Amino acid sequence: MAWRDSRASTSRLLLFMASIILGIAAVVSIQLFSENLKQNIERQSKALTGADYIIDSRQLPNEKVQAIIDSLGPAGYEVNFSSMAAFPKSGAARLVKVRGIGGHFPLYGTFETKPQKAASTYLREGGVLVDATLMLQYNVRPGDSIKLGVLTLPIAGALKSIPGSSAISASVAPTVLVPFRFISQTKLVQPGSRKEYQYFFVASPDTDLELLEKELDPILDAENADLDTHTSTSRQIGRSYENLGKFLNLAAFIALLLGCIGIASSVHIYIKEKLGAVAILKCLGASRKQSFLIYLIQIAFMGLIGGVLGTAIGIGLQQAFPFLLKDFLPFDVQISVSSQPIIMGVLMGVFMSVLFALLPLLGTWYVSPLEALRVSEEQPLKSKKVRLFTFGAILLFIFLFSFWILKDILFALAFVVGIFVTFAILAGISSLFIKGIKKYFPSSWGFTARTSLLNLFRPNNQTVVLVLAIGLGTFLISTLYFTKDILLAKTSLENGTDSANIILLDVQPEQRDAVVKSITPTGLEIIDNLSIVTMRVHSIRGQLSNDIRKDTISNINEWVLNHEFRTTFRDSLISSEEITAGKWIPEIMPGQAVKISVSDGFAENANLAVGDQITFNVQGILMETTVGSIRKVDWARMQMNFMVVFPEGVLEKAPQFHVLTTNVPDEAASASLQRDLVIKFPNVTVVDLRQIYTVVEDVLDKISWVINFMAFFSILTGLIVLIGSVRTSKYQRIKESVLLRTLGAKSKQILNITSLEYLYLGLLGSLTGIILSLISSQLLATLLFNEPFVPSGIPFILFLPGITILVLAIGLSNIRSVLQSPPLEILRKVG
């Protein structure tokens, strides 16, 4: 019976199936890509690290650390830091990441260079490998020269790829590989310079890397060094991409839920039309169970086909993700197909189709045989317990699936609540809209306008489900657009000259006055002229850092104990700071206790409160301090922010270097200043914030493209739901149009009625989605970004009319066949 009945309703059942195909495709493609990403990271972990394990230190290793390094026998080593590079051929200068390589590196994986032989010859021949994009940008070729500090070296080749590097990181500071023996000759490594020493090791086959890390890492940590194995590095890389995978999975799941709402709506109309047939079957002796199973089997079979097709599309779709995310990945992803996401996709197609169709299917269970003799538009009454059980099962499934993705109960609950609230708001707005039309119905309007409004709350209307589908898709895209605007606003440069866009780092004390004199004659003003003093935490509340590290129940974050802090001293707050506890101390007189100000993040990680004692090791000299105040710092503001700030009168005589900032009006002035400074002060690093902002904007554009790609599934699923709803209620439309035409309505009037109805639905759904996105974006701006929110007009100018026109076009796609149906057709069916 299920097969026989489905043959007469094939087109409608195919539309049920289409509602979930895209959602299944999205979930399966992302699951497959996540699996591939995990496998590739594990497989390429040695190539990503370049060694079996690495020992690194932010300072030249001391005697104890050097003894450990020597005992293990490093195969390669490097020192890396950011610095300015100049190209004598063009006179241009650029911030780069210098990597001084010695010995063998990489031990796994390879450099890709042009010419290829440069990768194996540059160390021996004393050449330099320069990032290929940087060479193209400044029109330099192998054989030209590059100046690093006071040393000019020949360029041996273009560096096209290097293990563990991504396009995003290279765009901020392109890589330059230099033989280690030349680093000291460049004079770039100065006191206070940010540098990192790394030593690369090959492990013997019987080496237990986990045991080695467990034994050596605590010893190295105590000496301000660290040990990382390729397995721990791969776990860190995996975690960094895990959040993106979670977000994409949730976005795909939302598209799937949207399709399931379409299933529920379509099955609701489909079953309502079948209730008469079910009543006749019961009159002929069919049981409740038999009549229920006829339609359950139909829906389950369509869900199975939808799951298979969606899974097949998802397998093909995952091929696009390596291309979409290539700039974020430090390796090439090799695509393979695993069984778990495929089985999950097929099973989800069946399970979710049945689950979301269950509530309307229950109508077949409670229909009375007497319905065969009655003409009624009312639905048979259902058991409240069964309805509550069905709703509970749906919520439980959503929770379990989100928990499986997020691996956190609270986050999963928050996601379920967020979905429920968003859907409830959209459904509530559409219900209020319907009630408002009923209560304030414009009876004075013309026939066409009045009938189009009546269709919004007629029997078998699709107002709620279409507003949900259209509104949610518009909400996702608009929220993304507004959020991107907020992020860009936080990183945008102000036009005023009081906002720094050039930062000069590593200025030595004897150079400071000369650097200032080089800047001010060009008409530029010095905005910040700060002294930086490096120090480490020696003890907190009298407990030594080494003892805290050994304390297994300590709640002090280990990075606080290992980090080398760059601090400054001044007598006032800056605009990105706000005191949240204690009192700001501008100056300390001789003999007074030293009261410092710490950021709220530092206080939280170090478990500090106002009045707590903290002792710093200031380059060999211990300095006892007390927390005098805690500051809230807006780190997103491009200002010279610090975790620890001393008052004046304490650090003036400590070993220090300086940071200066200024504002240049345009790119030409920035290039001229950089060329001049690189020639006079080769050790000074110039950071042009304009370049960083360009990279940030580019990253946000790429991220928004990926997220828009996922939001596309929600919109497209919503449109399929719309098509399904229109198609499923096609017979009802034929009946209405024929009755209208029998009463004298013209085809043009019926066309106008349908056009106005879908115009209302498109406007209501898209406008509701945009308004909700405004609210959510305002909350994000206030609670998360702490920034003023200035809405863009693009969603109103493009999204609102664009989505409305799409809805209108789909709504009118079926009206042609309706208009061509003669009145006799419906009269025969009624008869």
VOGU-3710 file (C-alpha; in Angstrom, 3 decimals, decimal comma):
1> mawrdsrast> 0,000/0,000/0,000  2,852/2,390/0,778  4,362/1,749/-2,660  1,032/2,006/-4,495  0,041/5,227/-2,744  3,492/6,806/-3,271  3,293/6,279/-7,055  0,393/8,727/-7,176  2,327/11,288/-5,071  5,875/10,894/-6,418
11> srlllfmasi> 6,507/14,593/-7,092  5,439/15,642/-3,580  7,505/12,933/-1,897  10,537/13,897/-3,984  10,218/17,438/-2,631  10,187/16,051/0,946  13,453/14,360/0,034  14,900/17,534/-1,543  14,323/19,412/1,730  17,043/17,441/3,505
21> ilgiaavvsi> 19,487/16,642/0,691  21,433/19,906/1,042  21,563/19,693/4,836  22,855/16,116/4,678  25,343/17,152/1,979  26,656/20,003/4,148  27,012/17,822/7,262  28,682/14,924/5,410  31,108/17,156/3,451  32,269/18,951/6,595
31> qlfsenlkqn> 32,547/15,713/8,586  34,609/14,140/5,810  36,837/17,201/5,542  37,324/17,296/9,330  38,359/13,634/9,259  40,736/14,303/6,365  42,195/17,316/8,157  42,827/15,260/11,283  44,422/12,419/9,303  46,605/14,826/7,288
41> ierqskaltg> 47,824/16,574/10,433  48,735/13,232/12,005  50,360/11,982/8,801  52,298/15,181/8,138  53,076/16,082/11,758  56,818/15,528/11,291  56,868/17,616/8,109  54,874/20,386/9,832  57,363/20,455/12,697  60,391/19,768/10,494
51> adyiidsrql> 61,775/17,361/13,123  60,816/14,641/15,603  61,067/17,170/18,418  62,279/20,725/19,023  63,803/22,572/21,976  63,180/26,307/21,827  64,046/29,286/23,981  63,322/33,016/23,806  66,879/33,730/24,906  70,291/32,245/24,234
61> pnekvqaiid> 70,225/28,911/26,142  71,977/29,026/29,510  74,583/26,499/30,567  72,065/23,935/31,878  69,839/24,063/28,788  72,842/23,974/26,452  74,108/20,842/28,223  70,764/19,109/27,593  70,811/20,196/23,938  74,378/18,952/23,472
71> slgpagyevn> 73,573/15,592/25,096  70,714/15,015/22,653  72,766/15,996/19,601  70,731/18,431/17,492  70,707/17,861/13,740  69,836/21,489/13,000  69,246/24,821/14,685  67,988/28,325/13,949  67,380/31,753/15,398  64,371/33,655/14,108
81> fssmaafpks> 63,171/37,224/14,619  61,373/40,020/12,791  63,464/42,726/11,172  63,607/45,113/8,236  65,029/44,013/4,907  66,116/46,419/2,176  66,465/45,740/-1,538  69,349/47,866/-2,928  68,068/47,401/-6,486  64,862/49,361/-5,839
91> gaarlvkvrg> 65,651/51,039/-2,512  62,498/49,504/-1,018  62,278/48,175/2,550  59,939/45,610/4,124  59,306/43,920/7,467  60,343/40,243/7,197  60,831/37,218/9,406  64,522/36,327/9,386  65,331/32,661/10,028  69,011/31,968/10,521
101> igghfplygt> 69,443/28,268/9,675  72,343/26,054/10,692  72,897/22,300/10,293  70,119/20,319/8,648  66,595/21,745/8,378  64,011/20,564/7,667  64,677/16,997/8,795  61,292/16,029/7,330  59,535/17,680/4,406  61,250/19,928/1,893
111> fetkpqkaas> 61,577/23,537/0,811  60,069/24,373/-2,536  62,294/26,921/-4,229  62,945/28,394/-7,651  65,422/27,319/-8,871  64,918/24,015/-7,043  68,653/23,470/-6,428  68,751/26,637/-4,255  67,121/24,680/-1,406  70,193/22,444/-1,097
121> tylreggvlv> 72,919/24,938/-2,002  72,042/28,224/-0,241  73,704/27,257/3,081  76,921/26,111/1,453  77,158/28,986/-1,028  76,137/31,715/1,444  72,998/32,854/-0,347  69,591/33,858/0,940  66,163/32,377/0,169  63,449/35,061/-0,031
131> datlmlqynv> 59,666/34,581/-0,022  58,533/34,250/-3,661  55,612/36,685/-3,281  57,911/39,298/-1,720  60,341/38,970/-4,644  57,509/39,411/-7,105  56,206/42,445/-5,199  59,582/44,258/-5,279  60,662/42,956/-8,708  63,803/41,184/-7,528
141> rpgdsiklgv> 65,264/37,977/-8,964  67,790/35,341/-7,962  71,198/36,971/-8,226  70,000/40,333/-6,895  70,935/41,307/-3,335  69,116/41,875/-0,052  70,360/43,944/2,885  69,751/42,667/6,414  71,058/45,032/9,043  74,531/46,110/7,961
151> ltlpiagalk> 75,129/43,036/5,784  74,291/42,683/2,085  73,830/39,123/0,777  73,013/37,609/-2,638  69,548/36,113/-3,213  70,010/32,436/-4,104  66,376/31,700/-4,946  62,684/32,308/-4,371  61,139/30,450/-1,425  57,732/29,121/-2,575
161> sipgssaisa> 56,849/26,974/0,452  58,324/25,927/3,780  57,043/23,301/6,256  54,574/24,673/8,796  54,016/28,078/7,150  50,642/29,366/5,891  49,862/32,093/3,368  48,287/34,280/6,089  51,387/34,306/8,331  53,681/34,887/5,334
171> svaptvlvpf> 51,627/37,904/4,241  52,341/39,704/7,556  56,079/39,008/7,674  57,440/37,093/4,639  60,160/34,570/5,402  63,842/35,116/4,586  66,196/32,147/5,169  69,799/33,081/5,976  72,800/30,863/6,862  73,186/31,015/10,638
181> rfisqtklvq> 76,838/32,069/10,415  75,823/35,455/8,977  73,372/36,439/11,747  75,968/37,981/14,050  77,395/39,974/11,108  74,023/41,633/10,462  74,118/43,305/13,926  70,346/42,759/14,124  70,281/40,827/17,408  70,371/43,611/20,013
191> pgsrkeyqyf> 69,392/43,774/23,715  65,596/43,571/23,977  65,138/42,113/20,494  62,350/39,543/20,251  64,080/36,380/19,078  63,676/32,637/19,347  66,319/29,938/19,290  65,236/26,498/18,054  67,117/23,170/17,974  65,872/20,308/15,787
201> fvaspdtdle> 66,298/16,629/16,658  65,826/13,232/15,022  64,586/10,587/17,440  65,890/7,038/17,341  63,286/4,339/16,555  63,108/3,198/20,179  62,672/6,735/21,634  59,425/7,256/23,572  58,640/10,883/22,726  55,891/11,191/25,340
211> llekeldpil> 58,241/9,949/28,067  61,010/12,258/26,809  58,658/15,249/26,911  57,402/14,277/30,367  60,962/14,053/31,757  62,621/17,023/30,072  59,859/19,600/29,679  59,591/20,508/33,427  63,387/20,921/33,615  63,458/23,116/30,516
221> daenadldth> 60,437/25,135/31,676  62,303/26,018/34,856  65,106/27,397/32,665  62,763/29,398/30,399  62,988/26,865/27,560  60,519/24,379/26,109  60,333/21,001/24,373  57,746/20,231/21,681  57,376/16,864/19,945  55,822/16,465/16,521
231> tstsrqigrs> 52,857/14,704/18,148  52,164/17,533/20,596  52,575/20,071/17,787  50,076/18,180/15,631  47,602/18,213/18,534  48,033/21,980/18,880  47,510/22,501/15,145  44,463/20,223/15,252  42,943/22,225/18,112  43,504/25,480/16,236
241> yenlgkflnl> 41,331/24,250/13,353  38,874/22,374/15,549  36,819/25,479/16,363  36,423/26,299/12,669  35,242/22,737/12,085  32,749/23,030/14,927  31,336/26,250/13,539  30,993/24,820/10,029  29,333/21,692/11,422  26,807/23,779/13,340
251> aafialllgc> 26,108/25,913/10,265  25,488/22,733/8,256  23,306/21,360/11,041  21,186/24,522/10,968  20,668/24,009/7,225  19,627/20,422/7,966  17,191/21,553/10,685  15,731/24,033/8,240  15,153/21,214/5,766  13,510/19,169/8,491
261> igiassvhiy> 11,099/22,013/9,194  10,248/21,895/5,497  9,620/18,148/5,831  7,309/18,708/8,795  5,374/21,399/6,919  5,120/19,435/3,689  4,092/16,227/5,453  1,503/18,253/7,386  -0,199/19,291/4,138  0,359/15,918/2,467
271> ikeklgavai> -1,198/13,958/5,354  -4,079/16,408/5,659  -4,989/15,670/2,058  -4,717/11,916/2,775  -6,958/11,877/5,879  -10,029/11,103/3,771  -8,265/8,096/2,223  -7,111/6,959/5,682  -10,711/7,171/6,971  -11,889/5,007/4,052
281> lkclgasrkq> -9,118/2,460/4,753  -10,269/2,269/8,360  -13,851/1,781/7,171  -12,570/-1,177/5,110  -10,937/-2,720/8,177  -7,402/-1,268/8,234  -6,008/-0,865/11,731  -4,446/2,303/13,160  -1,027/0,710/12,941  -1,465/-0,285/9,299
291> sfliyliqia> -2,655/3,150/8,134  0,116/4,820/10,139  2,839/2,522/8,742  1,752/3,110/5,129  2,818/6,745/5,306  5,685/6,193/7,760  7,273/3,781/5,273  6,885/6,371/2,497  8,610/9,085/4,536  11,376/6,723/5,756
301> fmgliggvlg> 12,074/5,547/2,207  12,243/9,124/0,925  14,537/9,969/3,847  16,776/7,050/2,879  17,008/8,231/-0,727  17,589/11,810/0,472  20,330/10,615/2,824  22,050/8,626/0,037  21,865/11,514/-2,455  22,918/14,088/0,160
311> taigiglqqa> 25,860/11,896/1,176  26,918/11,493/-2,466  26,788/15,277/-2,975  28,695/15,774/0,293  31,486/13,455/-0,901  31,885/15,604/-3,996  31,480/18,866/-2,080  34,357/18,176/0,310  36,718/18,593/-2,628  35,998/22,349/-2,465
321> fpfllkdflp> 37,101/22,856/1,161  40,875/22,529/0,619  40,556/25,260/-2,021  38,426/27,497/0,232  40,737/27,117/3,236  44,138/26,865/1,525  45,335/30,236/2,872  44,666/29,126/6,462  46,331/25,699/6,218  50,113/25,245/6,559
331> fdvqisvssq> 49,974/22,049/4,469  48,239/20,494/1,463  45,219/18,358/2,335  44,985/14,991/0,601  41,324/14,013/0,257  40,093/10,508/1,072  36,683/9,051/1,911  36,021/7,403/5,298  33,000/5,299/6,213  31,747/6,955/9,419
341> piimgvlmgv> 30,435/10,249/7,900  28,827/8,293/5,035  26,975/5,927/7,359  26,019/8,866/9,568  24,649/10,825/6,582  22,439/7,981/5,379  21,132/7,193/8,874  20,490/10,859/9,616  18,449/11,148/6,409  16,132/8,370/7,586
351> fmsvlfallp> 16,054/9,270/11,264  15,494/13,022/10,903  12,871/12,576/8,177  10,870/10,250/10,415  11,449/12,302/13,568  10,303/15,616/12,125  7,448/14,021/10,136  6,192/12,124/13,186  3,936/14,866/14,530  1,885/15,341/11,328
361> llgtwyvspl> 1,951/11,554/10,750  0,155/11,078/14,069  -2,916/12,555/12,331  -3,400/9,188/10,590  -3,446/7,449/13,983  -6,256/9,520/15,455  -8,478/9,988/12,388  -11,967/8,521/12,752  -13,636/6,311/10,081  -16,532/8,780/10,199
371> ealrvseeqp> -14,269/11,332/8,529  -15,004/9,503/5,267  -18,551/10,879/5,492  -17,705/14,346/6,826  -16,359/17,437/5,106  -14,159/19,195/7,665  -11,013/21,299/7,592  -10,251/20,527/11,249  -7,373/18,267/12,143  -8,089/15,183/14,282
381> lkskkvrlft> -7,226/15,692/17,928  -3,892/14,245/19,006  -2,738/13,048/22,412  -0,920/15,786/24,352  1,445/13,205/25,816  2,424/11,954/22,368  2,977/15,506/21,096  5,148/16,368/24,125  7,081/13,143/23,663  7,719/13,993/19,983
391> fgaillfifl> 8,856/17,546/20,782  11,087/16,164/23,538  12,642/13,649/21,149  13,403/16,408/18,626  15,054/18,621/21,269  16,985/15,640/22,656  18,304/14,785/19,201  19,403/18,386/18,556  21,160/18,443/21,943  22,921/15,095/21,420
401> fsfwilkdil> 24,110/16,030/17,929  25,424/19,420/19,065  27,094/17,779/22,091  28,757/15,276/19,748  30,174/18,185/17,723  31,083/20,571/20,571  32,118/18,010/23,230  30,778/20,374/25,910  27,408/20,102/27,687  27,055/23,825/28,398
411> falafvvgif> 27,907/24,827/24,826  25,494/22,204/23,491  22,730/23,493/25,769  23,495/27,066/24,699  23,264/26,040/21,049  19,906/24,301/21,588  18,576/27,304/23,511  19,875/29,669/20,811  18,207/27,635/18,047  14,972/27,433/20,038
421> vtfailagis> 14,936/31,182/20,786  15,713/32,154/17,170  13,073/29,820/15,780  10,587/30,927/18,451  11,135/34,609/17,611  10,706/33,977/13,886  7,607/31,824/14,459  6,258/34,349/16,972  6,689/37,256/14,575  4,882/35,386/11,791
431> slfikgikky> 2,071/34,398/14,184  1,726/37,994/15,390  1,680/39,099/11,777  -1,188/36,703/11,051  -3,111/37,838/14,142  -2,489/41,470/13,254  -3,910/40,947/9,764  -6,962/39,223/11,216  -7,560/41,926/13,802  -6,862/44,934/11,614
441> fpsswgftar> -7,928/43,502/8,299  -8,117/46,307/5,688  -11,666/45,632/4,542  -11,627/48,813/2,432  -8,879/47,465/0,154  -9,648/46,093/-3,274  -10,516/42,467/-3,969  -7,028/41,448/-5,129  -5,181/42,967/-2,148  -7,709/41,607/0,384
451> tsllnlfrpn> -7,572/38,072/-1,031  -3,758/38,043/-1,010  -3,794/38,930/2,688  -6,469/36,317/3,405  -4,211/33,666/1,839  -1,650/34,305/4,593  -3,951/32,717/7,197  -6,120/30,474/4,998  -6,197/26,682/5,662  -2,930/25,043/4,541
461> nqtvvlvlai> -1,131/28,411/4,628  2,694/28,345/4,722  3,297/31,672/6,441  5,095/30,351/9,534  7,366/27,817/7,815  8,330/30,188/4,999  9,113/33,042/7,381  11,279/30,564/9,344  13,121/29,400/6,241  13,629/32,829/4,672
471> glgtflistl> 14,253/34,598/7,987  16,895/32,184/9,269  18,934/32,247/6,056  18,777/36,049/5,914  19,629/36,234/9,631  22,814/34,158/9,154  24,110/36,144/6,193  23,208/39,567/7,635  24,741/38,790/11,036  27,933/37,730/9,305
481> yftkdillak> 27,998/40,945/7,290  27,400/43,176/10,319  29,971/41,284/12,420  32,565/41,664/9,694  31,897/45,425/9,720  32,419/45,513/13,503  35,742/43,658/13,214  36,951/45,897/10,405  35,900/48,989/12,343  38,044/47,818/15,276
491> tslengtdsa> 41,102/47,571/13,064  40,506/50,581/10,850  42,877/53,520/10,965  41,606/56,831/12,151  42,191/59,816/9,910  43,583/61,988/12,691  47,285/62,433/13,151  47,044/61,402/16,829  46,606/57,743/15,849  49,875/55,903/15,265
501> niilldvqpe> 50,250/53,865/12,101  54,048/53,395/12,184  55,806/51,620/15,083  59,601/51,636/15,519  60,864/48,706/17,619  64,232/47,793/19,140  65,508/51,393/19,280  68,608/51,299/21,507  69,078/54,006/24,211  72,014/55,597/22,377
511> qrdavvksit> 69,920/55,736/19,167  66,725/57,269/20,536  67,583/60,940/20,096  69,037/60,349/16,622  65,917/58,455/15,514  63,686/61,259/16,775  65,785/63,804/14,860  65,417/61,688/11,688  61,621/61,685/11,975  60,645/65,186/13,068
521> ptgleiidnl> 62,384/67,184/10,264  60,128/65,431/7,720  57,092/67,062/9,326  56,053/63,984/11,313  55,332/64,055/15,041  56,398/61,528/17,661  53,219/60,131/19,242  54,722/57,589/21,675  58,248/57,515/23,029  58,298/54,587/25,414
531> sivtmrvhsi> 60,985/52,790/27,353  60,655/48,987/27,450  62,148/46,848/30,210  62,107/43,041/29,973  61,535/40,904/33,075  60,213/37,569/34,300  58,070/36,523/37,254  60,325/35,308/40,097  57,679/34,670/42,770  53,996/35,297/43,506
541> rgqlsndirk> 52,898/35,937/47,105  56,281/34,642/48,277  56,083/31,326/46,396  58,893/30,798/43,862  57,962/30,213/40,217  59,712/26,811/40,168  57,701/25,700/43,214  54,466/26,875/41,593  55,283/24,817/38,481  55,643/21,701/40,631
551> dtisninewv> 52,391/22,391/42,488  49,822/20,172/40,746  46,838/21,965/42,329  48,015/25,501/41,536  45,536/27,535/39,498  48,206/29,913/38,176  48,592/29,607/34,419  52,020/28,306/33,496  52,600/30,847/30,739  52,750/33,584/33,417
561> lnhefrttfr> 55,762/31,807/34,921  57,491/31,164/31,575  56,771/34,405/29,731  59,288/37,203/29,299  57,262/40,363/29,902  57,949/43,639/28,193  56,891/46,369/30,588  56,956/50,130/30,579  56,538/53,001/33,029  54,352/56,101/32,779
571> dslisseeit> 52,328/58,461/34,968  48,888/58,192/33,314  46,416/55,816/31,674  45,861/55,751/27,918  42,530/55,660/26,068  42,480/51,849/25,715  42,705/51,339/29,507  40,212/51,541/32,370  40,814/50,900/36,083  38,503/48,147/37,390
581> agkwipeimp> 40,055/47,627/40,845  42,463/49,516/43,096  43,983/52,915/42,427  46,314/54,124/39,694  49,715/55,213/41,092  51,412/57,760/38,770  54,776/58,037/40,541  56,788/56,379/43,299  59,046/58,438/45,524  62,373/56,997/46,809
591> gqavkisvsd> 61,816/54,617/49,731  58,153/53,922/48,919  56,793/50,447/48,090  56,522/49,811/44,358  52,848/49,555/43,364  52,224/48,391/39,804  49,193/48,129/37,555  48,386/44,806/35,824  45,868/43,961/33,109  42,752/42,007/34,049
601> gfaenanlav> 43,914/39,067/31,898  47,259/38,927/33,676  45,546/39,158/37,082  43,183/36,305/36,158  45,920/34,010/34,855  48,243/34,754/37,787  45,350/34,606/40,310  46,217/38,089/41,584  44,154/40,666/43,464  44,895/44,220/44,576
611> gdqitfnvqg> 47,450/44,120/47,403  49,104/40,825/46,363  52,885/40,639/46,280  54,746/39,748/43,071  58,523/39,724/42,603  60,069/40,231/39,164  63,511/39,225/37,943  64,606/42,339/36,054  67,560/40,948/34,085  69,198/39,481/37,185
621> ilmettvgsi> 67,952/41,975/39,789  64,954/41,026/41,951  62,310/43,718/42,381  59,489/43,327/44,908  56,197/44,923/43,869  52,581/45,103/45,009  49,528/45,058/42,770  48,138/48,592/43,161  45,478/48,444/40,448  43,933/46,165/37,822
631> rkvdwarmqm> 43,182/47,554/34,347  40,729/46,479/31,695  42,682/46,720/28,422  41,160/46,827/24,956  43,833/44,819/23,158  42,080/45,257/19,809  42,887/48,978/19,874  46,073/49,574/17,925  47,855/51,277/20,806  50,918/50,475/22,872
641> nfmvvfpegv> 49,207/48,273/25,463  51,038/46,412/28,231  50,148/43,703/30,723  52,319/45,255/33,428  52,820/49,016/33,831  55,128/50,536/36,452  54,787/54,080/37,855  57,497/56,613/37,165  60,486/56,689/39,515  61,298/52,946/39,450
651> lekapqfhvl> 62,666/51,585/36,143  64,384/54,642/34,674  67,874/53,232/35,273  67,102/49,617/34,313  68,538/48,138/31,060  66,016/49,039/28,389  65,268/49,692/24,762  62,722/52,048/23,248  59,610/52,039/21,068  58,586/55,116/19,080
661> ttnvpdeaas> 55,395/55,652/17,092  54,320/58,211/14,540  51,624/58,818/11,935  52,350/59,020/8,213  49,737/60,507/5,881  50,098/58,079/2,975  51,917/55,069/1,564  54,596/57,167/-0,167  55,551/58,893/3,090  55,656/55,512/4,842
671> aslqrdlvik> 57,984/54,041/2,190  60,273/57,099/2,301  60,523/56,967/6,105  61,270/53,239/6,098  64,032/53,600/3,480  65,664/56,407/5,458  65,537/54,556/8,772  66,805/51,257/7,348  69,871/53,054/5,926  70,656/54,972/9,139
681> fpnvtvvdlr> 69,510/52,448/11,769  69,512/48,914/10,258  68,733/47,245/13,604  65,473/49,215/14,075  62,342/47,317/13,053  59,625/49,406/11,397  56,086/48,033/11,567  53,672/49,624/9,103  50,211/49,035/10,581  48,630/49,815/7,220
691> qiytvvedvl> 49,993/46,534/5,847  48,708/44,642/8,877  45,239/46,162/8,486  45,225/45,104/4,846  46,063/41,534/5,876  43,387/41,573/8,601  40,785/42,776/6,113  41,865/40,109/3,642  41,594/37,415/6,332  38,115/38,618/7,302
701> dkiswvinfm> 37,082/38,585/3,659  38,253/34,988/3,299  36,566/33,900/6,528  33,331/35,628/5,546  33,487/33,897/2,154  33,712/30,506/3,857  30,882/31,320/6,254  28,780/32,763/3,434  29,385/29,501/1,618  27,750/27,685/4,537
711> affsiltgli> 24,976/30,263/4,935  24,226/29,619/1,260  23,053/26,146/2,279  20,539/27,642/4,691  19,197/30,042/2,062  19,100/27,357/-0,639  17,457/24,874/1,724  14,911/27,539/2,624  14,162/28,093/-1,048  13,725/24,338/-1,575
721> vligsvrtsk> 11,371/24,295/1,408  9,513/27,153/-0,254  9,271/25,247/-3,550  8,121/22,137/-1,694  5,483/24,064/0,202  4,160/25,675/-2,986  4,183/22,361/-4,847  2,584/20,427/-2,014  -0,298/22,891/-1,708  -0,670/23,014/-5,481
731> yqrikesvll> -3,974/21,115/-5,458  -5,346/23,501/-2,845  -4,292/26,420/-5,083  -5,994/24,842/-8,095  -9,172/24,502/-6,064  -9,031/28,114/-4,934  -8,206/29,501/-8,371  -10,940/27,488/-10,062  -13,472/28,631/-7,493  -12,316/32,216/-8,007
741> rtlgakskqi> -12,512/31,846/-11,767  -15,931/30,229/-11,473  -17,006/33,294/-9,515  -15,684/35,516/-12,314  -12,056/36,276/-11,346  -9,647/36,844/-14,229  -6,284/35,176/-14,676  -4,568/38,544/-14,127  -6,307/38,933/-10,760  -5,232/35,461/-9,637
751> lnitsleyly> -1,677/36,213/-10,760  -1,706/39,482/-8,784  -3,123/37,745/-5,706  -0,311/35,168/-5,744  2,337/37,808/-6,450  1,232/39,960/-3,522  1,093/36,965/-1,169  4,679/35,931/-1,882  5,796/39,549/-1,861  4,445/39,808/1,705
761> lgllgsltgi> 6,161/36,532/2,686  9,498/37,527/1,136  9,458/40,969/2,737  8,363/39,640/6,140  10,916/36,806/6,222  13,914/38,792/4,981  13,056/41,906/7,008  12,621/39,809/10,168  15,970/38,116/9,542  17,747/41,452/9,065
771> ilslissqll> 16,137/42,973/12,181  17,164/39,928/14,255  20,682/40,215/12,857  20,748/43,874/13,923  19,849/42,835/17,469  22,411/40,005/17,577  25,125/42,239/16,075  24,415/44,941/18,642  24,784/42,345/21,416  28,055/41,118/19,886
781> atllfnepfv> 29,367/44,676/19,560  28,426/45,553/23,159  29,188/42,336/25,046  32,007/40,778/23,033  33,804/43,504/21,054  33,016/46,500/23,283  32,626/48,678/20,206  29,881/51,012/18,941  27,759/49,375/16,265  26,967/51,408/13,151
791> psgipfilfl> 24,735/49,255/10,879  25,551/49,089/7,193  22,805/49,712/4,650  23,950/46,845/2,389  21,622/44,176/3,899  18,652/46,514/3,442  19,739/47,604/-0,046  20,774/44,178/-1,407  19,585/41,327/0,819  16,029/42,580/1,435
801> pgitilvlai> 14,990/43,136/-2,198  17,161/40,287/-3,530  15,692/37,596/-1,301  12,168/38,998/-1,747  12,505/38,792/-5,544  13,733/35,187/-5,259  10,757/34,242/-3,095  8,398/35,974/-5,515  9,922/34,191/-8,536  9,597/30,769/-6,889
811> glsnirsvlq> 6,058/31,500/-5,742  5,041/32,381/-9,290  6,800/29,372/-10,835  3,718/27,182/-10,345  0,973/29,687/-11,015  1,232/29,142/-14,746  -0,073/25,566/-14,507  -2,723/26,679/-12,025  -3,987/29,322/-14,413  -4,136/26,749/-17,218
821> sppleilrkv> -6,339/24,330/-15,199  -9,939/24,412/-16,485  -12,779/24,699/-13,936  -14,081/21,277/-14,991  -10,921/19,607/-13,640  -11,616/20,606/-10,056  -15,339/19,939/-10,417  -14,591/16,377/-11,472  -12,280/15,868/-8,474  -14,881/17,296/-6,123
831> g> -17,558/15,133/-7,689
//
